[in-house]
Amino acid sequence: MKWAEVQVSTTSEVIEAVSAILEKYGATGVVIEDSSDLTRTWEDRYGEIYGLNPADFPESGVRVKAYISVETWEDTMLDAILAEVKGLSELGLDPSPALVTCRIADEEEWADEWKKYYHPVRVTERLTIKPTWEQYTPERDDEIIIELDPGMAFGTGTHPTTALCMRTLERVVRPGDTVVDVGAGTGILSIACAKLGAEHVLALDLDPVAVQVAGENIELNGEANKVTVRANDLLQGVEEKYDVVVANILAEIILLLIPSAADVMKENATLITSGIIKEKAELVSAALKEHGFEIIDTITEEDWVALVAKRERS
């Protein structure tokens, strides 16, 4: 089978936004080649990285590759994708150099190539993400394994923004809690909450493809009895109140979410926001305070920030 391989040369700041754009045009997965991976100091205790080949990475910045069936691919999509990638600058993001190319590739060229870079990863003290085809023996009695097939969705769930959320959820979620996951994507955070003891999790995403993928991952992990996933625009129409609200989305979208977040939070509930590039952390922080939230923790990794907040008591 042949596929249209679309390559976007951009920055790490917009990886998730570019992935979402490519998904809109029919991509069923992406490969992220980040030049900074070549100089990053990697933990090797859990086998997550094996000798990287510089030839597989751009000289600078990030290359995001997506594969779209030639049956649905149209040449006009190239210009449309380019326009949307460049349009990210209007949101205050930096997509440069914003170069988009396409070539037709045979499936065997890439179908399993990415698997050699993806192995079990301990994201937190207790949470480990494991690809479905790998064997893995837990290293501690209370270790929690999340099964994931990244071929079904974007990424492996180990992007810094996701890792920040998972570390925070591990500290915050208590048995019996209820959680709403806004912008659930692959459903990883919802699955983590269920496995950490949450009684019920509502996973929301605007994209119907993400809803389908999250549902598949939730079933794969045996958590369908705890996690409800549905298409929804942020918190619109949500009337229930929750112990934890988590949103791993772009800072600009978090700003739209904040005004309605308090309406779905129980007394002493916690709001976790991630996906925030460092340069926009103060903007989100100010918006939280403006809407009556107290920031109780700020966590950073690389260029990313997660803010943990509670409602100020009146």
HELIX and SHEET records of a PDB file:
HELIX    1   1 SER A   12  VAL A   14  5                                   3    
HELIX    2   2 ILE A   15  LYS A   24  1                                  10    
HELIX    3   3 SER A   35  LEU A   38  5                                   4    
HELIX    4   4 PRO A   54  ASP A   56  5                                   3    
HELIX    5   5 THR A   76  GLY A   87  1                                  12    
HELIX    6   6 LEU A   88  LEU A   91  5                                   4    
HELIX    7   7 GLU A  107  GLU A  109  5                                   3    
HELIX    8   8 GLU A  113  TYR A  117  5                                   5    
HELIX    9   9 PRO A  150  MET A  152  5                                   3    
HELIX   10  10 PRO A  160  VAL A  172  1                                  13    
HELIX   11  11 ILE A  188  LYS A  195  1                                   8    
HELIX   12  12 PRO A  208  LEU A  220  1                                  13    
HELIX   13  13 ALA A  251  ALA A  261  1                                  11    
HELIX   14  14 ALA A  262  VAL A  264  5                                   3    
HELIX   15  15 LYS A  278  LYS A  280  5                                   3    
HELIX   16  16 ALA A  281  GLU A  290  1                                  10    
SHEET    1   A 4 VAL A  30  ASP A  34  0                                        
SHEET    2   A 4 VAL A  62  SER A  69 -1                                        
SHEET    3   A 4 LYS A   2  THR A  10 -1                                        
SHEET    4   A 4 LEU A  99  ASP A 106 -1                                        
SHEET    1   B 3 VAL A 121  ARG A 122  0                                        
SHEET    2   B 3 LEU A 127  PRO A 131 -1                                        
SHEET    3   B 3 ILE A 144  LEU A 148  1                                        
SHEET    1   C 7 VAL A 227  ALA A 231  0                                        
SHEET    2   C 7 HIS A 200  ASP A 205  1                                        
SHEET    3   C 7 THR A 178  VAL A 182  1                                        
SHEET    4   C 7 TYR A 242  ASN A 248  1                                        
SHEET    5   C 7 MET A 265  ILE A 277  1                                        
SHEET    6   C 7 TRP A 304  ARG A 311 -1                                        
SHEET    7   C 7 PHE A 293  GLU A 301 -1                                        
END                                                                             
